Structures are given as structure tokens and as C-alpha cells.
Amino acid sequence: MDMHTLYRDHHGWLERWLISKLGCSHRAADLAQDTFMRLLAKDDLPGLHEPRAFLTTVAKRVMSNQWRREQLEQAYLEALAHQPERFALSPEEQALVMETLLQVDRLLDGLPGVVRRVFLHVQLDGMSHADVARALNISISTVKRHLRRAALRCYFGLELEH
């Protein structure tokens, strides 16, 4: 099935499905478009025996990514609100920091939760390896292994095996 046929035959259905999940026709329309945009970015569509199941899976991932991004933005805005005024960032600096956070989030996506937490505790919270090990109830060598895995994923886009 080509993209044109997939869109023509299933866009309306996907948008209605998203409305039932989100309760908002505007957000549903945006997410339906984002779902098809994600598929357009792929080089090749797999052979689809169940196009609606496939679209549902892709749409759920798009929703999940959007919700995670919104949570990240909210946490960032809350952190900014607690900063003393003398440390306030300009709107341009805020946008750059937010884009960097979203980029790191995309790079860490797909790694196990504990690996992400180790990386964020060390890189954002400034925690020592020993403090992270105590907080997560894991060994220091495991902290180092997880940190290396996350760092390589961020710096080089690599997925390493355990």
C-alpha cells in the first residue's frame, strides 16, 4: 500500500480514533497529521496487512512523545519560575535550552528507564556515582556502565548492548 492510499483510506478513521482518545478534535487533527508526517519521513513503508493497527501503533508513539515533550517543557518552565530573577534567561536562551532538552530526550528515548535516570542524575543533578548508586539501589559499576551507555547514545547516537 502506498502513502497516498493509506492516507486517503485511513486518515479520517485515525482522526476519529484520536478524538475518542483525546476528546479534542483540534489535537486529534494535529496528531493525525503528525502520524502521517512520521510515516512520510520513513524511506519505505512495510507491507501492511492491518493498516489501522499499524496506524494506531504509530499514533500512540506520537502521542507518547508529545506528552513526554509537554511534561519536559512544564518541568523546565517550573524550574525557571523558581530561579532568582538575576539568573533569568532571555527568551532566546530559554528556547535554546528547551531545544537542547528535547534533543537529549529524543536521544535517550528507547533506553531503559534506569539508564536514563543514571544519566540525568549525573548530568543534570550533578550527583556523584556513589550518590546515584545509593539513590537507585544499584552498584557503582552499574552506574558507570549505564552512564557510558547513555553518554555514547547521546554523543554518537549508538545503541549498545548491555
RODO-2510 file (C-alpha; in nm, 4 decimals, decimal comma):
residues 162
     n   res          X          Y          Z
     1     m     0,0000     0,0000     0,0000
     2     d     0,1400     0,3412    -0,0902
     3     m     0,1222     0,6505     0,1294
     4     h    -0,1475     0,8199    -0,0787
     5     t    -0,3806     0,5206    -0,0460
     6     l    -0,3033     0,4804     0,3239
     7     y    -0,3829     0,8471     0,3876
     8     r    -0,6952     0,8528     0,1697
     9     d    -0,8407     0,5338     0,3150
    10     h    -0,7496     0,5744     0,6809
    11     h    -0,6869     0,9393     0,7744
    12     g    -1,0497     1,0045     0,8682
    13     w    -1,0657     0,6866     1,0742
    14     l    -0,7397     0,7719     1,2548
    15     e    -0,8587     1,1225     1,3348
    16     r    -1,1882     0,9889     1,4776
    17     w    -0,9951     0,7308     1,6827
    18     l    -0,7713     1,0074     1,8204
    19     i    -1,0735     1,2234     1,9040
    20     s    -1,2141     0,9334     2,1068
    21     k    -0,8839     0,9076     2,2965
    22     l    -0,8115     1,2800     2,3393
    23     g    -1,1553     1,4379     2,3495
    24     c    -1,0303     1,7285     2,1387
    25     s    -1,0785     1,7465     1,7637
    26     h    -0,8009     2,0042     1,7168
    27     r    -0,5361     1,7988     1,8962
    28     a    -0,6604     1,4857     1,7206
    29     a    -0,6238     1,6526     1,3803
    30     d    -0,2701     1,7666     1,4678
    31     l    -0,1684     1,4211     1,5913
    32     a    -0,3186     1,2506     1,2864
    33     q    -0,1114     1,4792     1,0653
    34     d     0,1978     1,4195     1,2800
    35     t     0,1416     1,0448     1,2460
    36     f     0,1379     1,0629     0,8682
    37     m     0,4340     1,3039     0,8675
    38     r     0,6325     1,0489     1,0686
    39     l     0,5467     0,7849     0,8083
    40     l     0,6453     1,0169     0,5228
    41     a     0,9878     1,0576     0,6834
    42     k     1,0470     0,6830     0,6536
    43     d     1,2222     0,5568     0,3441
    44     d     0,9938     0,2610     0,2973
    45     l     0,6548     0,1624     0,4308
    46     p     0,6331    -0,2004     0,5387
    47     g     0,3783    -0,4243     0,3730
    48     l     0,0604    -0,3531     0,5673
    49     h    -0,1867    -0,6321     0,6218
    50     e    -0,3540    -0,4406     0,9060
    51     p    -0,3130    -0,0692     0,8252
    52     r    -0,5327     0,0501     1,1113
    53     a    -0,3374    -0,1486     1,3688
    54     f    -0,0158    -0,0077     1,2226
    55     l    -0,1506     0,3500     1,2291
    56     t    -0,2735     0,3012     1,5857
    57     t     0,0744     0,1917     1,6951
    58     v     0,2432     0,4862     1,5243
    59     a    -0,0165     0,7312     1,6590
    60     k     0,0314     0,6002     2,0145
    61     r     0,4053     0,6618     1,9829
    62     v     0,3416     1,0132     1,8504
    63     m     0,1035     1,0816     2,1436
    64     s     0,3534     0,9434     2,3922
    65     n     0,6334     1,1574     2,2510
    66     q     0,4136     1,4663     2,2599
    67     w     0,3043     1,4030     2,6184
    68     r     0,6648     1,3458     2,7248
    69     r     0,7683     1,6679     2,5496
    70     e     0,4882     1,8606     2,7236
    71     q     0,5935     1,7192     3,0619
    72     l     0,9540     1,8146     2,9934
    73     e     0,8534     2,1662     2,8907
    74     q     0,6352     2,2024     3,2015
    75     a     0,9149     2,0847     3,4306
    76     y     1,1561     2,3272     3,2632
    77     l     0,9129     2,6184     3,2989
    78     e     0,8576     2,5318     3,6654
    79     a     1,2333     2,5217     3,7231
    80     l     1,2679     2,8610     3,5545
    81     a     0,9938     3,0065     3,7722
    82     h     1,1946     2,9132     4,0844
    83     q     1,5163     3,0784     3,9635
    84     p     1,6150     3,4123     4,1174
    85     e     1,5483     3,6983     3,8780
    86     r     1,9194     3,7778     3,8410
    87     f     1,9662     3,4333     3,6809
    88     a     1,6725     3,4719     3,4443
    89     l     1,7347     3,3615     3,0871
    90     s     1,6340     3,5620     2,7846
    91     p     1,3554     3,4147     2,5693
    92     e     1,6206     3,3142     2,3141
    93     e     1,8288     3,1362     2,5787
    94     q     1,5166     2,9633     2,7125
    95     a     1,4330     2,8402     2,3621
    96     l     1,7879     2,7080     2,3137
    97     v     1,7838     2,5263     2,6469
    98     m     1,4406     2,3795     2,5700
    99     e     1,5557     2,2598     2,2281
   100     t     1,8630     2,1008     2,3865
   101     l     1,6493     1,9251     2,6479
   102     l     1,4171     1,7932     2,3780
   103     q     1,7130     1,6731     2,1746
   104     v     1,8604     1,4880     2,4744
   105     d     1,5152     1,3401     2,5424
   106     r     1,4955     1,2130     2,1829
   107     l     1,8432     1,0644     2,2066
   108     l     1,7674     0,8884     2,5346
   109     d     1,4338     0,7601     2,4069
   110     g     1,4417     0,3836     2,3811
   111     l     1,6974     0,3326     2,6558
   112     p     1,5788     0,1547     2,9706
   113     g     1,4434     0,3887     3,2398
   114     v     1,7251     0,3170     3,4854
   115     v     1,9868     0,4094     3,2215
   116     r     1,8107     0,7413     3,1547
   117     r     1,7802     0,8134     3,5268
   118     v     2,1504     0,7472     3,5866
   119     f     2,2464     0,9813     3,3021
   120     l     2,0099     1,2577     3,4163
   121     h     2,1140     1,2316     3,7828
   122     v     2,4790     1,2688     3,6903
   123     q     2,4490     1,5223     3,4082
   124     l     2,1611     1,7406     3,5289
   125     d     2,1528     1,6902     3,9042
   126     g     2,5319     1,6782     3,9438
   127     m     2,5145     1,3685     4,1603
   128     s     2,8228     1,1575     4,2187
   129     h     2,8345     0,7967     4,1048
   130     a     2,8089     0,6828     4,4670
   131     d     2,5047     0,9038     4,5309
   132     v     2,3312     0,7713     4,2182
   133     a     2,4105     0,4134     4,3196
   134     r     2,2552     0,4716     4,6634
   135     a     1,9515     0,6533     4,5203
   136     l     1,8778     0,3802     4,2644
   137     n     1,9949     0,0876     4,4788
   138     i     2,2489    -0,0315     4,2220
   139     s     2,6262    -0,0763     4,2303
   140     i     2,8722     0,1949     4,1328
   141     s     2,9990    -0,0245     3,8494
   142     t     2,6411    -0,0487     3,7184
   143     v     2,6096     0,3303     3,7420
   144     k     2,9276     0,3648     3,5350
   145     r     2,8077     0,1099     3,2783
   146     h     2,4675     0,2806     3,2429
   147     l     2,6289     0,6223     3,2240
   148     r     2,8631     0,5065     2,9474
   149     r     2,5735     0,3557     2,7542
   150     a     2,3624     0,6720     2,7775
   151     a     2,6545     0,9021     2,7021
   152     l     2,7510     0,7064     2,3917
   153     r     2,3899     0,7109     2,2787
   154     c     2,3787     1,0887     2,3196
   155     y     2,7171     1,1685     2,1752
   156     f     2,7239     0,9238     1,8893
   157     g     2,3651     0,8043     1,8521
   158     l     2,4759     0,4486     1,9276
   159     e     2,2691     0,1784     2,0910
   160     l     2,4958    -0,0561     2,2808
   161     e     2,4062    -0,3941     2,4157
   162     h     2,4118    -0,4476     2,7925
***
